[in-house]
Amino acid sequence: MTDEAHDADRRTRLANERTFLAWLRSGLTAFAVSLAVGGIVPQLVDRTAWPFVTSGVAFALYGVAMIVVGGQRARAVERALATGGYAPLPDSALVALAAGGAALGIATLALILWL
């Protein structure tokens, strides 16, 4: 492998690592939102708690999904790099995460309007 090809390979692997860390940050952010919405907000408002707790649980599950998909994606990209291939993000994962994020956004909007 030439120095140039080796550098390109190294940059691509590091980019994959940074992308995985972004998946992790997104998942951890969803955990923080779940704690706030499901644990803290119900103590601050004079409303029934279950909608907030349900939303908090949904955000936590979304965070888990982000971390799991990010881990699977990082491994798939590493395997593809090892064989000189390419690993596209499956449409099913993309659609599921986008739909989940949109649903959580709508649920959050509903909670805000309900307050």
VMD Tcl script that builds the backbone (N, CA, C; Angstrom):
set m [mol new atoms 345]
animate dup $m
set s [atomselect $m all]
$s set {name element resname resid chain x y z} {
  {N N MET 1 A 0.849 -1.172 0.000}
  {CA C MET 1 A 0.000 0.000 0.000}
  {C C MET 1 A 0.895 1.235 0.000}
  {N N THR 2 A 0.594 2.186 -0.859}
  {CA C THR 2 A 1.395 3.408 -0.932}
  {C C THR 2 A 1.101 4.290 0.277}
  {N N ASP 3 A 1.980 5.246 0.502}
  {CA C ASP 3 A 1.774 6.174 1.619}
  {C C ASP 3 A 0.475 6.942 1.454}
  {N N GLU 4 A 0.183 7.331 0.216}
  {CA C GLU 4 A -1.040 8.077 -0.054}
  {C C GLU 4 A -2.282 7.226 0.226}
  {N N ALA 5 A -2.269 5.990 -0.211}
  {CA C ALA 5 A -3.401 5.085 0.027}
  {C C ALA 5 A -3.530 4.781 1.519}
  {N N HIS 6 A -2.397 4.619 2.188}
  {CA C HIS 6 A -2.415 4.363 3.627}
  {C C HIS 6 A -3.019 5.550 4.377}
  {N N ASP 7 A -2.654 6.771 3.976}
  {CA C ASP 7 A -3.207 7.972 4.606}
  {C C ASP 7 A -4.708 8.078 4.363}
  {N N ALA 8 A -5.142 7.780 3.150}
  {CA C ALA 8 A -6.576 7.831 2.841}
  {C C ALA 8 A -7.334 6.803 3.667}
  {N N ASP 9 A -6.767 5.613 3.790}
  {CA C ASP 9 A -7.399 4.570 4.604}
  {C C ASP 9 A -7.500 5.013 6.060}
  {N N ARG 10 A -6.441 5.572 6.572}
  {CA C ARG 10 A -6.430 6.032 7.963}
  {C C ARG 10 A -7.453 7.150 8.172}
  {N N ARG 11 A -7.528 8.109 7.253}
  {CA C ARG 11 A -8.494 9.201 7.371}
  {C C ARG 11 A -9.923 8.669 7.341}
  {N N THR 12 A -10.181 7.685 6.475}
  {CA C THR 12 A -11.516 7.117 6.382}
  {C C THR 12 A -11.889 6.380 7.660}
  {N N ARG 13 A -10.957 5.647 8.226}
  {CA C ARG 13 A -11.213 4.935 9.485}
  {C C ARG 13 A -11.457 5.917 10.631}
  {N N LEU 14 A -10.691 6.994 10.661}
  {CA C LEU 14 A -10.903 8.001 11.699}
  {C C LEU 14 A -12.240 8.712 11.516}
  {N N ALA 15 A -12.635 8.949 10.268}
  {CA C ALA 15 A -13.944 9.543 10.000}
  {C C ALA 15 A -15.052 8.617 10.478}
  {N N ASN 16 A -14.879 7.312 10.266}
  {CA C ASN 16 A -15.852 6.345 10.737}
  {C C ASN 16 A -15.944 6.388 12.268}
  {N N GLU 17 A -14.794 6.516 12.912}
  {CA C GLU 17 A -14.785 6.601 14.376}
  {C C GLU 17 A -15.505 7.860 14.855}
  {N N ARG 18 A -15.259 8.993 14.198}
  {CA C ARG 18 A -15.935 10.239 14.577}
  {C C ARG 18 A -17.443 10.128 14.357}
  {N N THR 19 A -17.828 9.463 13.290}
  {CA C THR 19 A -19.253 9.279 13.020}
  {C C THR 19 A -19.899 8.418 14.094}
  {N N PHE 20 A -19.204 7.354 14.515}
  {CA C PHE 20 A -19.727 6.521 15.596}
  {C C PHE 20 A -19.876 7.338 16.881}
  {N N LEU 21 A -18.898 8.195 17.166}
  {CA C LEU 21 A -19.005 9.046 18.350}
  {C C LEU 21 A -20.195 9.999 18.247}
  {N N ALA 22 A -20.517 10.444 17.042}
  {CA C ALA 22 A -21.705 11.292 16.848}
  {C C ALA 22 A -22.979 10.504 17.135}
  {N N TRP 23 A -23.020 9.236 16.707}
  {CA C TRP 23 A -24.163 8.376 17.045}
  {C C TRP 23 A -24.290 8.260 18.564}
  {N N LEU 24 A -23.158 8.037 19.243}
  {CA C LEU 24 A -23.175 7.923 20.705}
  {C C LEU 24 A -23.673 9.210 21.355}
  {N N ARG 25 A -23.175 10.347 20.891}
  {CA C ARG 25 A -23.621 11.633 21.457}
  {C C ARG 25 A -25.113 11.827 21.263}
  {N N SER 26 A -25.613 11.446 20.107}
  {CA C SER 26 A -27.048 11.574 19.855}
  {C C SER 26 A -27.844 10.686 20.807}
  {N N GLY 27 A -27.369 9.473 21.013}
  {CA C GLY 27 A -28.045 8.573 21.948}
  {C C GLY 27 A -28.012 9.104 23.365}
  {N N LEU 28 A -26.855 9.614 23.792}
  {CA C LEU 28 A -26.743 10.171 25.138}
  {C C LEU 28 A -27.612 11.414 25.307}
  {N N THR 29 A -27.742 12.198 24.258}
  {CA C THR 29 A -28.623 13.363 24.304}
  {C C THR 29 A -30.068 12.930 24.483}
  {N N ALA 30 A -30.459 11.874 23.791}
  {CA C ALA 30 A -31.824 11.360 23.958}
  {C C ALA 30 A -32.039 10.870 25.385}
  {N N PHE 31 A -30.998 10.291 26.003}
  {CA C PHE 31 A -31.115 9.871 27.406}
  {C C PHE 31 A -31.330 11.074 28.320}
  {N N ALA 32 A -30.603 12.153 28.063}
  {CA C ALA 32 A -30.762 13.362 28.873}
  {C C ALA 32 A -32.169 13.936 28.729}
  {N N VAL 33 A -32.679 13.949 27.503}
  {CA C VAL 33 A -34.041 14.436 27.274}
  {C C VAL 33 A -35.040 13.524 27.981}
  {N N SER 34 A -34.792 12.212 27.942}
  {CA C SER 34 A -35.719 11.288 28.597}
  {C C SER 34 A -35.760 11.535 30.100}
  {N N LEU 35 A -34.627 11.805 30.697}
  {CA C LEU 35 A -34.580 12.096 32.124}
  {C C LEU 35 A -35.334 13.384 32.437}
  {N N ALA 36 A -35.111 14.403 31.616}
  {CA C ALA 36 A -35.787 15.683 31.845}
  {C C ALA 36 A -37.296 15.564 31.669}
  {N N VAL 37 A -37.714 14.985 30.548}
  {CA C VAL 37 A -39.144 14.909 30.240}
  {C C VAL 37 A -39.870 13.925 31.158}
  {N N GLY 38 A -39.259 12.772 31.381}
  {CA C GLY 38 A -39.944 11.735 32.145}
  {C C GLY 38 A -39.727 11.788 33.634}
  {N N GLY 39 A -38.640 12.448 34.094}
  {CA C GLY 39 A -38.340 12.447 35.513}
  {C C GLY 39 A -38.465 13.790 36.196}
  {N N ILE 40 A -38.036 14.851 35.516}
  {CA C ILE 40 A -38.001 16.165 36.156}
  {C C ILE 40 A -39.275 16.967 35.898}
  {N N VAL 41 A -39.702 17.032 34.642}
  {CA C VAL 41 A -40.873 17.846 34.299}
  {C C VAL 41 A -42.129 17.428 35.077}
  {N N PRO 42 A -42.403 16.117 35.241}
  {CA C PRO 42 A -43.609 15.757 35.997}
  {C C PRO 42 A -43.610 16.304 37.432}
  {N N GLN 43 A -42.443 16.525 38.000}
  {CA C GLN 43 A -42.372 17.075 39.352}
  {C C GLN 43 A -42.588 18.584 39.373}
  {N N LEU 44 A -42.446 19.224 38.214}
  {CA C LEU 44 A -42.546 20.680 38.140}
  {C C LEU 44 A -43.907 21.188 37.688}
  {N N VAL 45 A -44.688 20.337 37.055}
  {CA C VAL 45 A -45.974 20.784 36.520}
  {C C VAL 45 A -47.111 20.146 37.296}
  {N N ASP 46 A -48.219 20.832 37.290}
  {CA C ASP 46 A -49.416 20.332 37.979}
  {C C ASP 46 A -50.322 19.630 36.962}
  {N N ARG 47 A -49.804 18.538 36.414}
  {CA C ARG 47 A -50.525 17.751 35.408}
  {C C ARG 47 A -50.341 16.276 35.720}
  {N N THR 48 A -51.120 15.457 35.067}
  {CA C THR 48 A -50.950 14.016 35.171}
  {C C THR 48 A -49.554 13.643 34.681}
  {N N ALA 49 A -48.871 12.754 35.395}
  {CA C ALA 49 A -47.477 12.446 35.095}
  {C C ALA 49 A -47.294 11.465 33.950}
  {N N TRP 50 A -48.262 10.573 33.711}
  {CA C TRP 50 A -48.010 9.469 32.779}
  {C C TRP 50 A -47.658 9.913 31.356}
  {N N PRO 51 A -48.228 11.001 30.813}
  {CA C PRO 51 A -47.791 11.374 29.452}
  {C C PRO 51 A -46.314 11.760 29.397}
  {N N PHE 52 A -45.826 12.410 30.442}
  {CA C PHE 52 A -44.419 12.800 30.487}
  {C C PHE 52 A -43.520 11.578 30.666}
  {N N VAL 53 A -43.926 10.683 31.541}
  {CA C VAL 53 A -43.144 9.465 31.771}
  {C C VAL 53 A -43.103 8.614 30.502}
  {N N THR 54 A -44.231 8.486 29.829}
  {CA C THR 54 A -44.283 7.730 28.578}
  {C C THR 54 A -43.367 8.341 27.530}
  {N N SER 55 A -43.404 9.657 27.429}
  {CA C SER 55 A -42.525 10.338 26.479}
  {C C SER 55 A -41.062 10.145 26.874}
  {N N GLY 56 A -40.768 10.201 28.156}
  {CA C GLY 56 A -39.408 9.982 28.629}
  {C C GLY 56 A -38.903 8.589 28.288}
  {N N VAL 57 A -39.756 7.590 28.470}
  {CA C VAL 57 A -39.393 6.218 28.111}
  {C C VAL 57 A -39.134 6.117 26.606}
  {N N ALA 58 A -39.973 6.774 25.808}
  {CA C ALA 58 A -39.798 6.733 24.354}
  {C C ALA 58 A -38.460 7.369 23.946}
  {N N PHE 59 A -38.092 8.490 24.584}
  {CA C PHE 59 A -36.803 9.113 24.290}
  {C C PHE 59 A -35.650 8.203 24.687}
  {N N ALA 60 A -35.784 7.503 25.816}
  {CA C ALA 60 A -34.723 6.578 26.242}
  {C C ALA 60 A -34.580 5.434 25.238}
  {N N LEU 61 A -35.693 4.890 24.779}
  {CA C LEU 61 A -35.635 3.815 23.776}
  {C C LEU 61 A -35.017 4.315 22.470}
  {N N TYR 62 A -35.335 5.542 22.108}
  {CA C TYR 62 A -34.743 6.134 20.907}
  {C C TYR 62 A -33.228 6.269 21.080}
  {N N GLY 63 A -32.788 6.659 22.271}
  {CA C GLY 63 A -31.359 6.751 22.549}
  {C C GLY 63 A -30.672 5.402 22.419}
  {N N VAL 64 A -31.314 4.367 22.939}
  {CA C VAL 64 A -30.764 3.012 22.803}
  {C C VAL 64 A -30.654 2.643 21.329}
  {N N ALA 65 A -31.708 2.938 20.565}
  {CA C ALA 65 A -31.702 2.623 19.129}
  {C C ALA 65 A -30.569 3.358 18.415}
  {N N MET 66 A -30.348 4.625 18.766}
  {CA C MET 66 A -29.273 5.394 18.131}
  {C C MET 66 A -27.914 4.758 18.408}
  {N N ILE 67 A -27.688 4.330 19.628}
  {CA C ILE 67 A -26.400 3.737 19.981}
  {C C ILE 67 A -26.220 2.378 19.312}
  {N N VAL 68 A -27.281 1.570 19.290}
  {CA C VAL 68 A -27.190 0.247 18.661}
  {C C VAL 68 A -26.964 0.380 17.154}
  {N N VAL 69 A -27.751 1.220 16.501}
  {CA C VAL 69 A -27.590 1.404 15.053}
  {C C VAL 69 A -26.214 1.991 14.741}
  {N N GLY 70 A -25.768 2.941 15.554}
  {CA C GLY 70 A -24.444 3.522 15.347}
  {C C GLY 70 A -23.339 2.486 15.476}
  {N N GLY 71 A -23.469 1.600 16.456}
  {CA C GLY 71 A -22.476 0.530 16.620}
  {C C GLY 71 A -22.476 -0.434 15.458}
  {N N GLN 72 A -23.665 -0.817 15.016}
  {CA C GLN 72 A -23.772 -1.715 13.862}
  {C C GLN 72 A -23.197 -1.056 12.614}
  {N N ARG 73 A -23.490 0.216 12.466}
  {CA C ARG 73 A -23.002 0.968 11.296}
  {C C ARG 73 A -21.476 1.049 11.305}
  {N N ALA 74 A -20.891 1.355 12.452}
  {CA C ALA 74 A -19.434 1.452 12.549}
  {C C ALA 74 A -18.780 0.123 12.200}
  {N N ARG 75 A -19.352 -0.976 12.694}
  {CA C ARG 75 A -18.788 -2.298 12.377}
  {C C ARG 75 A -18.930 -2.613 10.889}
  {N N ALA 76 A -20.077 -2.279 10.306}
  {CA C ALA 76 A -20.290 -2.552 8.883}
  {C C ALA 76 A -19.305 -1.765 8.021}
  {N N VAL 77 A -19.070 -0.519 8.375}
  {CA C VAL 77 A -18.134 0.309 7.611}
  {C C VAL 77 A -16.714 -0.235 7.761}
  {N N GLU 78 A -16.338 -0.653 8.957}
  {CA C GLU 78 A -14.997 -1.218 9.165}
  {C C GLU 78 A -14.808 -2.493 8.336}
  {N N ARG 79 A -15.828 -3.351 8.323}
  {CA C ARG 79 A -15.736 -4.577 7.509}
  {C C ARG 79 A -15.610 -4.229 6.028}
  {N N ALA 80 A -16.379 -3.245 5.586}
  {CA C ALA 80 A -16.316 -2.839 4.177}
  {C C ALA 80 A -14.946 -2.262 3.835}
  {N N LEU 81 A -14.402 -1.468 4.728}
  {CA C LEU 81 A -13.072 -0.899 4.487}
  {C C LEU 81 A -12.018 -1.997 4.399}
  {N N ALA 82 A -12.159 -3.022 5.223}
  {CA C ALA 82 A -11.179 -4.119 5.222}
  {C C ALA 82 A -11.186 -4.884 3.910}
  {N N THR 83 A -12.327 -4.888 3.234}
  {CA C THR 83 A -12.428 -5.634 1.974}
  {C C THR 83 A -12.432 -4.718 0.753}
  {N N GLY 84 A -12.278 -3.408 0.994}
  {CA C GLY 84 A -12.262 -2.469 -0.127}
  {C C GLY 84 A -13.645 -2.140 -0.664}
  {N N GLY 85 A -14.666 -2.421 0.128}
  {CA C GLY 85 A -16.043 -2.178 -0.318}
  {C C GLY 85 A -16.645 -0.936 0.302}
  {N N TYR 86 A -17.951 -0.875 0.220}
  {CA C TYR 86 A -18.726 0.249 0.747}
  {C C TYR 86 A -19.926 -0.320 1.484}
  {N N ALA 87 A -20.302 0.300 2.593}
  {CA C ALA 87 A -21.436 -0.166 3.392}
  {C C ALA 87 A -22.458 0.959 3.524}
  {N N PRO 88 A -23.472 0.958 2.669}
  {CA C PRO 88 A -24.488 2.002 2.788}
  {C C PRO 88 A -25.349 1.781 4.037}
  {N N LEU 89 A -25.886 2.858 4.568}
  {CA C LEU 89 A -26.815 2.757 5.684}
  {C C LEU 89 A -28.117 2.166 5.154}
  {N N PRO 90 A -28.595 1.073 5.751}
  {CA C PRO 90 A -29.838 0.466 5.252}
  {C C PRO 90 A -31.005 1.453 5.313}
  {N N ASP 91 A -31.808 1.447 4.275}
  {CA C ASP 91 A -32.977 2.331 4.233}
  {C C ASP 91 A -33.893 2.091 5.416}
  {N N SER 92 A -34.020 0.834 5.843}
  {CA C SER 92 A -34.917 0.526 6.952}
  {C C SER 92 A -34.478 1.237 8.235}
  {N N ALA 93 A -33.178 1.278 8.499}
  {CA C ALA 93 A -32.681 1.968 9.687}
  {C C ALA 93 A -32.907 3.466 9.561}
  {N N LEU 94 A -32.640 4.000 8.387}
  {CA C LEU 94 A -32.824 5.427 8.152}
  {C C LEU 94 A -34.285 5.830 8.340}
  {N N VAL 95 A -35.187 5.070 7.754}
  {CA C VAL 95 A -36.615 5.377 7.859}
  {C C VAL 95 A -37.096 5.225 9.300}
  {N N ALA 96 A -36.664 4.160 9.982}
  {CA C ALA 96 A -37.108 3.920 11.359}
  {C C ALA 96 A -36.637 5.045 12.284}
  {N N LEU 97 A -35.374 5.447 12.160}
  {CA C LEU 97 A -34.866 6.516 13.020}
  {C C LEU 97 A -35.519 7.856 12.697}
  {N N ALA 98 A -35.733 8.126 11.427}
  {CA C ALA 98 A -36.394 9.381 11.042}
  {C C ALA 98 A -37.838 9.404 11.537}
  {N N ALA 99 A -38.536 8.293 11.374}
  {CA C ALA 99 A -39.927 8.219 11.835}
  {C C ALA 99 A -39.995 8.333 13.351}
  {N N GLY 100 A -39.067 7.664 14.035}
  {CA C GLY 100 A -39.037 7.758 15.495}
  {C C GLY 100 A -38.766 9.171 15.962}
  {N N GLY 101 A -37.810 9.832 15.330}
  {CA C GLY 101 A -37.509 11.213 15.684}
  {C C GLY 101 A -38.680 12.147 15.419}
  {N N ALA 102 A -39.350 11.948 14.285}
  {CA C ALA 102 A -40.523 12.768 13.967}
  {C C ALA 102 A -41.641 12.523 14.973}
  {N N ALA 103 A -41.874 11.266 15.334}
  {CA C ALA 103 A -42.917 10.939 16.313}
  {C C ALA 103 A -42.601 11.566 17.667}
  {N N LEU 104 A -41.329 11.512 18.070}
  {CA C LEU 104 A -40.944 12.132 19.337}
  {C C LEU 104 A -41.118 13.652 19.279}
  {N N GLY 105 A -40.821 14.242 18.140}
  {CA C GLY 105 A -41.029 15.677 17.985}
  {C C GLY 105 A -42.500 16.052 18.097}
  {N N ILE 106 A -43.350 15.270 17.476}
  {CA C ILE 106 A -44.797 15.531 17.554}
  {C C ILE 106 A -45.297 15.335 18.983}
  {N N ALA 107 A -44.819 14.285 19.656}
  {CA C ALA 107 A -45.214 14.044 21.051}
  {C C ALA 107 A -44.758 15.191 21.948}
  {N N THR 108 A -43.562 15.693 21.710}
  {CA C THR 108 A -43.055 16.812 22.504}
  {C C THR 108 A -43.891 18.053 22.255}
  {N N LEU 109 A -44.236 18.303 21.000}
  {CA C LEU 109 A -45.100 19.438 20.677}
  {C C LEU 109 A -46.442 19.304 21.382}
  {N N ALA 110 A -47.018 18.108 21.385}
  {CA C ALA 110 A -48.295 17.881 22.059}
  {C C ALA 110 A -48.174 18.162 23.560}
  {N N LEU 111 A -47.083 17.713 24.172}
  {CA C LEU 111 A -46.884 17.980 25.608}
  {C C LEU 111 A -46.755 19.461 25.884}
  {N N ILE 112 A -46.040 20.173 25.025}
  {CA C ILE 112 A -45.874 21.610 25.211}
  {C C ILE 112 A -47.223 22.325 25.095}
  {N N LEU 113 A -48.007 21.950 24.099}
  {CA C LEU 113 A -49.319 22.576 23.918}
  {C C LEU 113 A -50.267 22.226 25.058}
  {N N TRP 114 A -50.100 21.047 25.651}
  {CA C TRP 114 A -50.949 20.597 26.752}
  {C C TRP 114 A -50.655 21.366 28.032}
  {N N LEU 115 A -49.378 21.801 28.171}
  {CA C LEU 115 A -49.019 22.585 29.359}
  {C C LEU 115 A -49.752 23.897 29.328}
}
mol reanalyze $m
mol bondsrecalc $m
mol representation Tube
mol addrep $m
